[in-house]
């Protein structure tokens, strides 16, 4: 399966343009998804230097992506800028499970424990 994953509010807490604190279980779950044979696309509004920093953060934490803001296999059958994926994990996606921020007035972020349940990944 191809899974598009947002960065801010999904992999890290909202601190844009800085890199926020790690969202609990995000990296571990993405690694487990890759081990299970899923391809991950980093799907973020970050561009330029901020995108490079997000990619470096993920690579430093052992995550490599099938595509970054694109599905590389898609260009052979469709020219749309929307990256095709079967699932989009994004704090702004309808139905994505969220946890409240621990910061006062902070934005919620993805509840990766619930994402793990969806994919039937063993709890860490």
DABELQUI-V404253 format. One record per run of one state. SS is the DSSP state (2 for helix, 1 for strand, 0 for the rest). FROM is the first residue (numbers start at 0). TO is the last residue. If there is no record, write none. Layout:
# DABELQUI-V404253
SS:FROM:TO ; SS:FROM:TO
This chain:
# DABELQUI-V404253
0:0:0 ; 1:1:4 ; 0:5:6 ; 1:7:7 ; 0:8:10 ; 1:11:11 ; 0:12:20 ; 1:21:21 ; 0:22:24 ; 2:25:34 ; 0:35:37 ; 1:38:41 ; 0:42:46 ; 2:47:59 ; 0:60:65 ; 1:66:67 ; 0:68:72 ; 2:73:75 ; 0:76:85 ; 1:86:88 ; 0:89:96 ; 1:97:98 ; 0:99:107 ; 1:108:109 ; 0:110:110 ; 2:111:117 ; 0:118:123
